[in-house]
Amino acid sequence: MSPERVNPAELSPPTGFSHAVTATGSRLVFLAGQTALDPDGKPVPGTLPEQFERALGNLLTALHAAGGTPSHLARVTVYATDVADYRAHAPELGRIWRRLAGREYPAMAVIGAVRLWDEECLVELDGVAVLE
């Protein structure tokens, strides 16, 4: 069974996330934080949207290698070095998410971080997926 998105009418309408996700399945996949690294482990320079696209692509590559698809994502946390910049780019980041991961949104949070492991990186994503 895939995760079920729960968005109560009593809460503000979610945009780009789900308020809650219930999941039953036989296999959990814990996805390590992914940044805008190339296959050689080098940070790819670029704008926040460009780095977000690479980081999300890396997260989805790890998920696919574990046997999952974006619809299996139950939880994703985004760590941004500049939350105001993240908010300013939110519409573009949403388009990138929908193109790569679709419209079945996991429970999500965006957390401001002073810096990430690779100082050149602007954003990092980690997650949990539930596979059948």
N, C-alpha and C positions, 0 to 999 in steps of 0.2 A: 504494500500500500504506500502511495506517495504521501508526502506531508499535506495536511489540510490547512488552508489559510482561514483565520478567524478574525473578522473585522466587525466588532459590535457597533450597532447603530448609535449607541450612547456615546461613542468616542468620535473625535473629529475624523473625517474621511482620510484614510492613509494615501499618501502620494509617494510611490516608489518604495513602499515597504508594506508589511502586514503587521497588525497589532499583535497577533499571536499566531503560532503555528503548532498544530498538534501533529504528532507523528508516531506511527507504529511501523515497525519493520524489524528485520533480523540483523541489520548491519548498520552501525554508525561509522561515518567517515569524518574524522577531524582534520580539517584542512589548515595547514600552516600558513602563517602570514606570507602574502605574496606582494612584491613590489614590482616596479618597472625594470626588472632584470632581463637581459638577453640570455640566450642559451649558454653563454660562457660565464654567466654570473656577473656581468658588468651592467651598472645602471645605465638605462637609456635616457638621455636628456630629453626634455620636452616640457610642454605646458602641463598643468594639472590634468586636463582632459586626456591628453596623450598618454600621460603616465597612468591614469586611471584605466584607460583601455588596455594597456599592456598588463597591469596588475590583475585586472579582472580576467583577461585572457589566460594569464598564468594560473590563476585560481581554478578556472574552468578546465584547463589542461590537466591539472592534478586531479580534479574531480573525475574527469573522463577516464583517466588512467586507473582510478579506483573502481570504475564500473558505473559511475553516476552521470546524471545529466543535470542541467540547471534546475529542473523542476524538483529534484531531490534536495535542494538546499533548504534547510530549516532555519538557519541562523547565519548572518554575515555581519561582521563588525568591520567598519571602515575607520582607519586611523589617518587623520589628516594633519599636516603640519601647519595649515592655515585654514581654520574652519570658515572664516569669512570668505576666503577665496573659493572654498568648496561650495558654500551656499550660492555665491555669485555664478558659479558654473553649473548649478543643479539641473537646469533644463537640459543642457548638453550632456551631462553625466547620465541623466535619465534616458536620453536617446541611445547613448552607448550601451547602457545596461539592457534596454529592450532589444537592441540589435544582437547582442551577444548571448543574453540569458533569457529573453522573453519577458512575459508579463506576469508570471507566477512569482511574486515577490516573497522572499523570506522575511522573518523578523529581522530587523536591522537596527544598528546604532552607528552614529558617527561620533568619534571621540577625537578631541584635539590632542596632538602629541607635540612635544617640544622639538623632537627630531626622531628620525627612524634610524635603523641600523646603518643603512647606507645613506650618508648625509645628503646626497644629491636627490634622493627619492622624496617625493611630496605626499605620497599616499600609499597605504598598505591595506590589504583586505585579508581577513581570515574567515573561516566558516565551519559549520557543521552540516552534514548532509545525512539523510536517512534513506538507506536503500532497502529494497524489498528482500 
